[in-house]
Amino acid sequence: MGIFSNFFKKENSKEDAKNRLKLVLIQDRAMLPSGVLDNMKDDILKVLSKYVEIEKSRLNIEVCPCDDDPRKIALVANIPILKSSNREVTKATKQKRK
């Protein structure tokens, strides 16, 4: 069984390296310096956390090539929302009434 596990492990390593290279190339096309995507992710989470509770363990934000033009990039976010934040909803409702 050890022979097969090493074979599959190498295949996964190959795919991981391929995906990392794609990410580097996409970030290079977007002219995003290292760390900018992480900073954007943190900022997006701060803003959204004011309004909703987010399941951070399943969060996925990435940069991908656009479907219609591979030379362009898109920021794609999959952010599972657990529930709304009552505090901000109440605050927004009060402001509308004024």
C-alpha positions as CSV (number, residue, x, y, z in Angstrom):
1,M,0.0,0.0,0.0
2,G,3.0,2.3,0.6
3,I,3.9,2.4,-3.1
4,F,0.4,3.6,-4.0
5,S,0.3,6.3,-1.3
6,N,3.6,7.7,-2.5
7,F,2.3,7.7,-6.0
8,F,-0.8,9.7,-5.1
9,K,1.1,12.0,-2.9
10,K,3.4,13.0,-5.7
11,E,0.3,13.6,-7.9
12,N,-1.2,15.9,-5.3
13,S,2.1,17.7,-4.9
14,K,2.2,18.2,-8.6
15,E,-1.3,19.7,-8.6
16,D,-0.5,21.9,-5.6
17,A,2.6,23.3,-7.4
18,K,0.6,23.8,-10.5
19,N,-2.1,25.7,-8.6
20,R,0.5,27.9,-6.8
21,L,2.1,28.8,-10.1
22,K,-1.3,29.8,-11.6
23,L,-1.9,32.0,-8.5
24,V,1.5,33.7,-8.9
25,L,0.9,34.3,-12.6
26,I,-2.6,35.7,-12.0
27,Q,-1.4,38.0,-9.2
28,D,1.5,39.1,-11.5
29,R,-1.0,40.0,-14.3
30,A,-3.1,41.9,-11.7
31,M,0.0,43.7,-10.6
32,L,-0.8,42.8,-7.0
33,P,2.2,43.0,-4.7
34,S,2.7,40.1,-2.3
35,G,0.3,40.3,0.6
36,V,-2.2,42.6,-1.0
37,L,-4.7,39.8,-1.5
38,D,-4.5,38.8,2.2
39,N,-5.0,42.5,3.2
40,M,-8.0,42.8,0.9
41,K,-9.4,39.6,2.4
42,D,-9.0,41.0,5.9
43,D,-10.6,44.3,4.9
44,I,-13.6,42.6,3.3
45,L,-14.1,40.4,6.4
46,K,-14.0,43.4,8.7
47,V,-16.7,45.2,6.7
48,L,-18.9,42.2,6.3
49,S,-18.6,41.2,9.9
50,K,-20.3,44.5,10.9
51,Y,-23.5,43.2,9.2
52,V,-23.4,39.4,9.2
53,E,-21.7,36.5,11.1
54,I,-19.3,34.7,8.7
55,E,-18.2,31.0,8.8
56,K,-14.5,31.8,8.5
57,S,-13.4,28.2,8.3
58,R,-15.2,27.8,4.9
59,L,-14.2,31.2,3.6
60,N,-12.6,31.3,0.1
61,I,-11.4,34.5,-1.6
62,E,-9.2,34.2,-4.7
63,V,-8.1,35.9,-7.8
64,C,-9.1,34.0,-11.1
65,P,-8.9,34.8,-14.8
66,C,-12.2,36.2,-16.2
67,D,-14.2,33.8,-18.3
68,D,-14.7,36.2,-21.1
69,D,-11.1,37.4,-21.3
70,P,-8.3,35.4,-19.7
71,R,-6.0,38.5,-19.7
72,K,-8.3,40.1,-17.2
73,I,-8.8,38.9,-13.6
74,A,-11.7,38.7,-11.2
75,L,-11.8,38.6,-7.4
76,V,-14.0,35.6,-6.5
77,A,-15.4,35.3,-3.0
78,N,-17.3,32.4,-1.4
79,I,-18.3,33.7,2.0
80,P,-20.7,31.5,4.0
81,I,-23.0,33.6,6.1
82,L,-24.3,32.1,9.3
83,K,-26.7,34.9,10.4
84,S,-27.2,38.7,10.3
85,S,-25.7,40.9,13.0
86,N,-28.7,42.2,15.1
87,R,-26.6,45.2,16.3
88,E,-26.0,46.7,12.8
89,V,-29.5,45.8,11.5
90,T,-31.0,47.7,14.5
91,K,-28.7,50.6,13.9
92,A,-29.5,50.7,10.2
93,T,-33.3,50.6,11.0
94,K,-33.0,53.5,13.4
95,Q,-31.1,55.6,10.8
96,K,-33.8,55.0,8.2
97,R,-36.5,56.2,10.6
98,K,-34.7,59.6,11.1
